[in-house]
Amino acid sequence: MLSVRMVRAGVGALALAVLPGLGLTGCDQLSMPKAKAKVEEQAAEAQKTGDYPRAIRLYESLLDGTPDTAKIHYSLALIYDDKLKEPVSALHHFRRYLRLSVDDASKKEVQRFVDRIQLEVAAAAADSGVMTKREAARLKNENLKLQEQVARLQSDLAEARRKPTAKERANAGKAPRDPGGFSTNPTTAAAERAVGKETRTYIVQKGDTLASIARRFYKSSQRWKDIADANQNQLNGTVDLKVGQTLIIPR
């Protein structure tokens, strides 16, 4: 028979063998959020530099079906929609965002993106001859409504593009900066003073517009004017962007 001392010694040895393994498992679990954050940072950098295939691979490696990955689906949708012009893939990820996100305000804006892409996909299907005449007629009416909306937006953009008056140009030439070195435009000056940890900046990429940048940071293209106002000293009353230009993105 085994003595009590031998049994205790065996139990102690087993505990010493198991504990290191448990410790390693705990460390791995603690390091996972940091590893995911690193991958997300690499994906965002690839997206920023235009390496979209790599950005997609990295973003997709983070998808696990949890609400925390809603923002990953949103980033993927933007790449497919704005950069790669692949509406079906963009539609998939926008829909996944709607299903996973808990941000009701952003979901309303994203739903408008979904509605727009669905119309584009349906229109393409109609052109290919795989749609009924009734559906094509309905789609035509929807497109007419969208064209009216586009016409209104173009009118708004034309107003936004107006050139500064002679008085504004003269004042800008005399005193473009105050004694502290900040813009004389109060809105721009406030944004410039906040640049650093409290305010983000963004380098304009090929194909970017104020609306697409606003959609990326605010999940709402309607906030393009916030960016325009914060960068008044660079844009001079227009919405024209230059690749490589650094924009202030207000909170």
Secondary structure by P-SEA (a helix, b strand, c coil): cccaaaaaaaaaaaaaaaaaaaaaaaaaaaaaaaaaaaaaaaaaaaaaacaaaaaaaaaaaaccccccaaaaaaaaaaaaccccccaaaaaaaaaaaaaccccaaaaaaaaaaaaaaaaaaaaaaaaaccccaaaaaaaaaaaaaaaaaaaaaaaaaaaaaccccaaaaaaaaacccccccccccaaaaaaaaaccccbbbbbbcccccaaaaaaaccccccaaaaaaaaacccccccccccccbbbbbcc
